[in-house]
Amino acid sequence: MGEQSFMWKKKKSEKEEENLNRPEGEKNEEINESLQEIYADEDGEAVDVRKFDIKKRRGPLFWLAVSILTAGLAGLGGWFYRDYSTFAEPGKSSFEIAVIPSKEKVSAGEEITVAINFKNMEKTAVSNFGVRAIFPKNFIITQTEPLAEKTSADSRNLFWNIGSLDSKRSGEVLVKGKIIAPADSLSTIYAEAVYTPANFSSEFKKTATAEIGVIDIGVNFNFSAFTSAVAGEENELKIKFAAAKENRLENFTLKMENKNSGLEIIPAKGESPAWLKKNPAIPGEWAVSEIVAEEREIPVNFKISGKSFSEDELKISIITESGGEEFNILEKTFPFEVIKGDLALSLIVNGSKNDQGINSGDKLSYLIGYSNKGETALKDVIIMAVIEGEAVSWSTLDDPAVGKKSGDTLSWSKAEIPELENISPGAEGSIEFSLKTQNPSGEKRNEEIKSYARYSISGKEESKDNVSNTIINKINSRLELTERVVYFNEDNIAVGSGPLPPKAGEITVFHVSWAAGGNIHELSGTSVEMSLPEGVSFAGREYANVGQITYSAAENKVIWTIGRLPVLSEMITADFNLSVSPVESDRGKIMVLSGGSKASGLDSETNTPVISITKPKTTKLEDDEIGASDGVVR
């Protein structure tokens, strides 16, 4: 039996069967209607396909030309946008100028160089180019490179006419000078580039500024403050001064004036020193011709002669002269109460009528002087001493007259001092006692002791005029300084280098870190010093988060100049490296790396110098737990 071939056929649907059985004429009519719809014109009439127009296709040359034209237009548009935006606002970002001082923080009178850099970022040269600079009035200009023109009577307005500057070319002008201004002041330098871009007739400008801060005036002043003065009595203001380590000032003039009338300057007894001259034509003015490191004192004695006012104010101005100009570098104002009354009372603590700084545990020696300035006798007088403050240790009171204590007041009557029963006109006397200070307690500690005396007369009410001068003794701020000399830091990472312990003939580098802070009052003129021992050298890598570290090769001393030190929650820090290179004679010995660093400053509230000294450090590395050893040079 041969093979049979077969195929599957799809079964027609009823609709398809119906269509096949339709008459032939009916099917042809349906086809014609469909063709007419396809080949009909806009009016619905049949189209003669034999008369169709055949259009030729566009060739490759046509499309090449279109592509070239499109690319050209796009490039032209990009060029126009880029260059038009540059020339539409020339100078907006196409010219650079900067003011760069050699130091941003200086001491008063310290010479610096200010560079004004410029660069033409235009695509073409600029013409009529110049640099204009305006320096503050406290800036003394000593030299300009190249020589500048002065644009006004003020020599601090300068101009350099450079002419033209090619594209991408740069340059600079230099100004050397010094700033003399108060501490913590800022001085602004203004610079301006003026130029005319190519194809423009208008002048364009680009400006820049820089600020320079004065951290120290170079002279430490200490004023013995006071809060009250007795009318008609002699009062004293002591002014002490000394040159700071970075002093560059040579002289100053002290001027004193008061707000109200009635100030009488009392000439000092004896001859004045050669460096101090009082101006005979202007009361309250003294000229100091030299400033040295040794502390000197200007005693100022005065009287408040009038009784028509109850308050007054003294203003002290310190002015220095340089280059024929005067510069105000310091101003101090002392408001005080004017004391009046028939019985004149004066209070003295530790030999002074003025406010003073004290340390915890210090002894305070009191003297109350009284004098009847009236025309009648004063009977049954009671004199009281009021001493307020948590730092008073009443348990240490030493009172020979054995006055009565009530709260913060000691009082003496005729029972304790018979002379107080009757004080004749012109009669005078005194009362003495003493006590010590203590550390105040509590969260809100009162760090000062306020003292004054007052009196009452039997049968009369107390008057506000029946008081003495007031003295405020503030506890001095404690300047804290820590010093660490290490080879490994706190993360056990080596920050030193070389053999450890040191070896003769080889160099070992150690890392020194300082931390400083004050805990009560702000300090001024603050600095830290380390005198390097023999065989120890400064090895750089200095850093300070406040102030700056310098090394004096002449003195072999490292100096951290801080200046103003406010009360901070965290200590400020500084770091640097030291190196030792032991010689053969050092073998078998322990070398001293630091003889102890000294921090010093002036308490801004008490006007009292405060210091802190660290212990000596050796090659034993007392602060380094990992690097510590016997320290003996191998």
URZIZI-V282991 format. One record per helix or strand of 3 or more residues. SS is the DSSP state (H for helix, E for strand). FROM is the first residue (numbers start at 1). LEN is the number of residues. If there is no record, write none. Layout:
<<SS/FROM/LEN> <SS/FROM/LEN>>
//
This chain:
<<H/14/7> <H/24/15> <H/49/3> <H/60/29> <E/95/7> <E/105/3> <E/111/10> <E/126/9> <E/139/7> <E/157/9> <E/170/10> <E/185/13> <E/204/13> <E/219/5> <E/228/3> <E/234/10> <E/252/7> <E/263/4> <E/276/3> <E/285/4> <E/296/9> <E/311/12> <E/325/15> <E/343/7> <E/356/3> <E/363/10> <E/381/8> <E/392/7> <E/404/3> <E/409/4> <H/418/4> <E/428/10> <E/448/10> <E/471/5> <E/479/8> <E/507/12> <E/523/9> <E/536/3> <E/548/5> <E/557/9> <E/572/10> <H/584/3> <E/592/3> <E/598/6> <E/609/5>>
//
